[in-house]
Amino acid sequence: MKKVTVLGAGLVGKAIAIDLSSHFEVTSVDVNNEALMELNKQCPAVKTIQADMGDEQQLKQVVENAHIVVGCLPGFMGFEANKRLIALKKKVVDISFFPEDLFGLDELAKEQNVPVIVDCGVAPGMGNIILGYHNERMKIYNYKCVVGGLPKTREWPYEYSAVFSPIDVIEEYVRPARYVENGHLVIREALSDPEHIHFEGVGTLEAWNSDGLRSLIKTIPNVPNMIEKTMRYPGTIEYLRVLRETGYFSYEPVDVNGTMIRPIDLTAKLLFPKWKLKPGQQDITVMRIDIDGEENGKEVKYVYDLYDEMQDGVISMARTTGYTCCAAVHLLANEMYTTPGVCPPEYLGINEKNFQFMLEFLKNRNVIYKVTKSIQK
Amino acid sequence: MKKVTVLGAGLVGKAIAIDLSSHFEVTSVDVNNEALMELNKQCPAVKTIQADMGDEQQLKQVVENAHIVVGCLPGFMGFEANKRLIALKKKVVDISFFPEDLFGLDELAKEQNVPVIVDCGVAPGMGNIILGYHNERMKIYNYKCVVGGLPKTREWPYEYSAVFSPIDVIEEYVRPARYVENGHLVIREALSDPEHIHFEGVGTLEAWNSDGLRSLIKTIPNVPNMIEKTMRYPGTIEYLRVLRETGYFSYEPVDVNGTMIRPIDLTAKLLFPKWKLKPGQQDITVMRIDIDGEENGKEVKYVYDLYDEMQDGVISMARTTGYTCCAAVHLLANEMYTTPGVCPPEYLGINEKNFQFMLEFLKNRNVIYKVTKSIQK
């Protein structure tokens, strides 16, 4: 039985460890012992180790016997941890979504002869895989992905629950968004160009520009129009824009009665309890991908619709993100993907067998992408 | 020529000093020398003194020769300053709108045999005067006052400019609002019960519960329904409710990376530049008072409408608040009002001659209350 070490036992890391434990000998590592005890209670088959993965020696020790390492660390730790894992010749699947350029690790991974799959969640993740698949099989004109992780019930004012740290979520509301239009890179303010989109059974959501394309901007230069938008319940983004405009998201310290303070830090402090997914609260994931272009001489359009909700105590964001990551672990374990170097998810979609394997793997866990193909006559 | 000392040379205090200088020998006092220099440039007839009015000795000195003292200090300084002025046997007109119970000064003022007119602006102020007038002449069922000081042009997101300190404005959004319904005192959350009201030439405004009745709750026990609401451009209060809900208006210190900070202090710091009336920016004051009841055996309804805007470089809030205050100074100077003790403005409205004098005084400055009387047949 192959050995897999999962770094990070947060909501997503925990679900990954449990899912992988049915096929692998899994070790889960976290600095937070409570999270580990909770995981151990739910799934005694997973071995747990408390360690600080920011420490090179401790990291080395916990991955020593692992055939594959899964990175579910916070974004700010991701790049450095990956670099160290590659230096240790580990095969990696990572969902830390670190802000650094992922190709910055490519040379090292090739030198060390290991495949390193990054950004392998739902978005980024499945969007890339689907685009990567079709990009090999048709001439794509437009790629559009809209995606949102939301609480099932709406609570004023934010109608939002973060399963990640609020400061990382706020980053999405501040960082300029990049998309590709008519072959040119366009940079727009985050939260811009809101549009209402209707989803059967969910209702109307509001999509806005977020910086979600990441590696696609580099790896898919032939598609002239590519955009990803994040979704919230309508109204939320207006409040966020007001907070941003007022200065509450600023990293610039201001003098408050003689004390220098970064407004973002107070904001994170105040919003954390507001945005926390409460015990028993359910979440949903909604994603729609539109791809159109020319295939076999015909104008075709593919629409992928994902609607998922919390099931069997596992939150939807952990299901949609985590199980995609698990599928990639199986690809590595089965040597279905072996190319050394950094692998953004769009590379996984190139191979028909791998693509179908991933969709099937997710379907078996009831994460279902409903595909509609329409051909213009 | 009688001597008047005006304490405070802010936007309103300055307009008061200049207006009074045509009839009195006026001294303006402020701790801020820039404000005094500005006033001196505009009106050399006004004598200026820099002094700290929180200091008992300095206060005593600057009012030594004054026949009448006008208080335009920030709210938190008002009560103590008034107390000291009364102890010095000074006649006072005050618009500091201090939070303490104004009748707490009544006994002392009676002992010292001086009239002390407080809350004598536009709201509180003219609303009280108008209610005081009609309350003597009819059986009132309902009194409703809606009032707002607003920038003439609307700027997203707050569409608001504060001529007072933002922290005092925020107080309005936090302090529970009291009104009288069917003879009972009702306490409601601030910003509650929003309603849209249309004003010819201004458009639709949004009125909400604020704690504006003040002395009327005590002095007019016979009117079963009394309410005052503050107005903003529609939408603003939703943003304010979100800020309040998030905790940004809280006075409770929170730990931000080891530093204890009151969210309200950061908020005041961030909002001050946003809410500041910019040079050249114009403001307006909109007020509507509805009074209905029985007069001479008939059901009658009075509506008072005030629409005022910045004129001749004097902002509207200074005109509507300051000139009401000036009219009261003339009442004292002419010995038209002489009753010792604390005098909330509704007392000034009781006397027909005084009431007409005040309306006329304001009309001469183009602050016009348009009165409509309708009699139910």
Contacts between the chains, C-beta under 8 A, distances in Angstrom:
chain1	res1	chain2	res2	distance
A	156	B	245	7.7
A	157	B	241	7.4
A	157	B	242	4.5
A	157	B	245	5.6
A	157	B	246	7.5
A	239	B	239	7.1
A	239	B	242	4.9
A	241	B	157	7.3
A	242	B	157	4.5
A	242	B	239	4.9
A	242	B	242	7.2
A	243	B	243	8.0
A	243	B	246	7.9
A	245	B	156	7.7
A	245	B	157	5.6
A	246	B	157	7.5
A	246	B	243	7.9
A	246	B	270	5.4
A	246	B	271	6.7
A	246	B	274	6.5
A	247	B	270	4.4
A	248	B	248	7.2
A	248	B	270	6.9
A	254	B	266	7.1
A	254	B	269	5.7
A	254	B	270	7.2
A	255	B	269	7.5
A	256	B	261	6.1
A	256	B	265	4.9
A	256	B	266	5.1
A	256	B	269	5.5
A	257	B	265	5.7
A	259	B	259	5.6
A	259	B	261	6.5
A	261	B	256	6.1
A	261	B	259	6.5
A	261	B	261	5.8
A	261	B	266	6.4
A	263	B	266	6.3
A	263	B	270	6.6
A	265	B	256	4.9
A	265	B	257	5.7
A	266	B	254	7.1
A	266	B	256	5.1
A	266	B	261	6.4
A	266	B	263	6.3
A	266	B	266	5.7
A	269	B	254	5.7
A	269	B	255	7.5
A	269	B	256	5.4
A	270	B	246	5.5
A	270	B	247	4.4
A	270	B	248	6.9
A	270	B	254	7.2
A	270	B	263	6.6
A	271	B	246	6.6
A	274	B	246	6.5
